Each structure stands twice: as structure tokens, then as C-alpha cells.
Amino acid sequence: MKKTSLLNAELSAAIARLGHGDIIVIGDAGMPIPPGTPCIDLALTAGVPDFVTTLKVVLSEMQVQGHLLARETLEVTPYCLKAIEALSAEGELGERQLVSHDELKAACRTARVQIRTGECRPYSNIALIAGVTF
């Protein structure tokens, strides 16, 4: 039995396969998933699982060197922004790159995997860039 909080086998395996610089996107229920981008669909119903819980569980297993965040997220200030800022201040998210929402959606095309949450609040999306533990 695993010791970390991440129990989803498919998501755990996806994180284990990451290399330095690979991207994982955690998106709200409405974030488009480009054709060809693998999707781990965790959404059960509106709000379940929520973005913040999903992000924290992914961070329990993933070494992050940086993240992409849409500028619009800072303007709209969704519920998740407070958690993103706190995790960033703790060094959990590495260096921030602000991009437009369209650029964030374009980054989904190069993502190793996109995680779809049940989050229904707009701009609850982030792209995590894998780091190394050594």
C-alpha cells in the first residue's frame, strides 16, 4: 500500500513517468483537452474533486521546478488563487511564468497528461513543470 496521499493509480503512474521539464496540467471541468493529450478525468460532479485538493495531492508526489499560470487568474482571483499563492510562497510551485489563458491552453498540447477536476470556478487551471529531486 502506498504511503503518500495519492491513491489514483493512473495519476501516480503518470507522475512516476515524468522527466525533467515535462508538463502536467491540472484543469477545471471546462478546460479544453486537446486531441492527443492524455487525460486523467477525476471529475465526479460539480466541485468534486476541487482544484485545490487535487493540486495539493499531486504536489505530494511531484517535484515541481516551475508553473504556468494565466494572467487572467490574477485578475479574476478565483477561490484557488489563495492556495496557489500560499503554495508558491512555500516554494512548492517553483518559478512562476505568467502567460495568457490562450497560451496556457496551448501548453496543454505539449503536456504529458492533463488532469480534469470537478472544479467549476473559471480560471482554476495550472501547468506544473517537473523538476528533479537530485
KALINWO-V180464 format. One record per residue. N is the residue number from 1. PHI is phi in degrees with one decimal (NA if undefined). PSI is psi in whole degrees, -180 to 180 (none if undefined). BURIAL is b if it has 16 or more other ideal C-beta (glycine too) atoms within 10 Angstrom, else e. Layout:
N/PHI/PSI/BURIAL + N/PHI/PSI/BURIAL
This chain:
1/NA/139/e + 2/-66.4/150/e + 3/-95.1/-23/e + 4/-81.9/171/e + 5/-77.3/-13/e + 6/-81.5/111/b + 7/-101.6/-18/e + 8/-69.4/114/b + 9/-62.6/-41/e + 10/-64.5/-42/e + 11/-70.0/-41/b + 12/-60.9/-42/b + 13/-66.1/-39/e + 14/-62.7/-42/b + 15/-66.6/-40/b + 16/-62.7/-28/e + 17/-85.4/-6/e + 18/-67.2/144/b + 19/-114.0/169/e + 20/-56.9/125/e + 21/92.6/-10/e + 22/-66.9/155/b + 23/-116.1/137/b + 24/-119.7/133/b + 25/-106.2/132/b + 26/-109.8/120/b + 27/-125.2/159/b + 28/-73.4/176/b + 29/-64.0/-22/b + 30/-98.5/-4/e + 31/-66.0/125/b + 32/-65.7/144/e + 33/-111.3/113/b + 34/-63.1/147/e + 35/-55.2/135/e + 36/92.2/-16/e + 37/-85.0/121/e + 38/-60.3/140/e + 39/-123.9/132/e + 40/-105.8/106/b + 41/-92.9/104/e + 42/-94.1/-11/b + 43/-61.0/128/b + 44/-107.9/-45/e + 45/-161.6/172/e + 46/-52.9/121/e + 47/88.8/-6/e + 48/-127.4/120/e + 49/-75.3/156/b + 50/-81.3/164/b + 51/-61.6/-49/b + 52/-62.7/-45/b + 53/-60.5/-45/b + 54/-61.5/-46/b + 55/-58.6/-48/b + 56/-63.0/-39/e + 57/-68.5/-42/b + 58/-60.7/-43/b + 59/-65.8/-20/b + 60/-67.9/-20/e + 61/-118.8/-20/b + 62/-103.5/132/b + 63/-84.7/121/b + 64/-111.8/131/b + 65/-99.8/-23/e + 66/-170.4/175/b + 67/-149.3/153/b + 68/-103.4/134/b + 69/-136.1/135/b + 70/-70.3/136/b + 71/-55.1/-36/e + 72/-59.7/-27/b + 73/-62.1/-39/b + 74/-71.6/-30/e + 75/-78.8/-42/e + 76/-81.0/-26/e + 77/47.8/65/e + 78/-67.4/167/b + 79/-46.2/-41/e + 80/-70.5/-19/b + 81/-60.2/-39/b + 82/-59.2/-43/e + 83/-68.5/-41/b + 84/-60.4/-45/b + 85/-63.8/-41/e + 86/-65.6/-45/e + 87/-64.9/-36/b + 88/-65.5/-44/e + 89/-62.6/-30/e + 90/-80.5/-3/e + 91/82.7/10/e + 92/-76.0/-20/b + 93/-110.9/1/b + 94/63.2/-155/b + 95/-74.2/135/e + 96/-91.4/136/e + 97/-118.9/116/e + 98/-85.4/131/e + 99/-135.4/168/b + 100/-74.0/162/e + 101/-60.5/-37/b + 102/-64.4/-38/e + 103/-67.6/-35/e + 104/-65.1/-43/b + 105/-62.9/-37/b + 106/-65.1/-35/e + 107/-64.0/-24/b + 108/-60.9/-28/b + 109/-67.4/-25/e + 110/-103.1/0/e + 111/-68.7/143/b + 112/-66.8/-34/b + 113/-159.2/150/b + 114/-119.8/131/b + 115/-101.3/123/b + 116/-99.5/121/b + 117/-97.5/178/b + 118/-90.7/7/b + 119/-61.4/130/b + 120/-116.4/15/b + 121/-97.2/126/b + 122/-56.2/150/e + 123/64.8/27/b + 124/-96.3/71/b + 125/-142.3/147/b + 126/-154.7/146/b + 127/-111.4/123/b + 128/-99.8/133/b + 129/-104.5/122/b + 130/-67.6/138/b + 131/-108.8/-166/b + 132/-123.1/156/e + 133/-96.0/4/e + 134/-123.6/none/e
